[in-house]
């Protein structure tokens, strides 16, 4: 009976694997929602004033990086004068290439121009290239509508209610801004690859890289192996508060200067770094999100209680709760919790 039961279980798992592979090839968004138990919709909204205060504490506090760090001085001396990128030039070909990546009917920004028209009105591409070049070189001023975004708060976990920190801000930006930013980013990326400035270990913000999926697969494989082989394991999930938004602009600007990105100074650097969305978008410094950190200890494949990890500032990273640990919307520990 035990052998028959194990055979049926393996058969069901194999059937489910084939079905998930088909879903993944057709609709990845639906696949990840299904892994997380489906999507629960709710009409709860956060308090408006509390939301403004919460977002203001994140985006309206401008900070700078530590310019006096010893390692930074050594790095500057090591790379000084070794790298230099040519000035940005937006051609008709670059406009057409980037326009192909724009979705046809996604929600536009304040200009209300859909991607379909930018993509298919090819006779306007030479005019767009000329105007963008004039803006980058400082001949024309940057129009305010180009950097105006509309932000929508999307709930992360319906079970946590309408707490402000339970909402993810999604900003709808003008497609024309995405066009110029994409062209600048492509030229910057080509330069970084050509000069071998991107480390091989870097998974995020790289072309043809699946960094997030790699981490999810590594986590799930490690936990599955621990349970199957009855081994011991101690691991921790670390979260940074708004990791991408909290990188100071001063640090990005200094990195670009050190490695010769846009070595010939012009307005392109200001367009990339010094934009603001109605005076609210600002970067601060990186901090731990203690509420989203978690510690997990397993002995012989079973979860055991632990006291957490005490940080130098006397804060405690608590153990992972019964609901599991959520990494980018995907619940971990689902297989480990099975009896």
HUWOVEN-V444101 format. One record per run of one state. SS is the DSSP state (alpha for helix, beta for strand, coil for the rest). FROM is the first residue (numbers start at 0). TO is the last residue. If there is no record, write none. Layout:
BEGIN
((SS FROM TO) (SS FROM TO))
END
This chain:
BEGIN
((coil 0 0) (alpha 1 25) (coil 26 26) (alpha 27 34) (coil 35 46) (alpha 47 58) (coil 59 68) (alpha 69 78) (coil 79 90) (alpha 91 98) (coil 99 113) (alpha 114 119) (coil 120 120) (alpha 121 136) (coil 137 142) (alpha 143 146) (coil 147 148) (beta 149 154) (coil 155 156) (alpha 157 159) (coil 160 162) (alpha 163 165) (beta 166 171) (coil 172 173) (alpha 174 193) (coil 194 209) (alpha 210 228) (coil 229 231) (beta 232 236) (coil 237 238) (beta 239 239) (coil 240 247) (alpha 248 257) (coil 258 265) (alpha 266 272) (coil 273 286) (beta 287 287) (coil 288 288) (alpha 289 291) (coil 292 292) (beta 293 298) (coil 299 300) (beta 301 303) (coil 304 307) (beta 308 309) (coil 310 314) (beta 315 316) (coil 317 317) (beta 318 318) (coil 319 324) (beta 325 326) (coil 327 328) (beta 329 330) (coil 331 338))
END
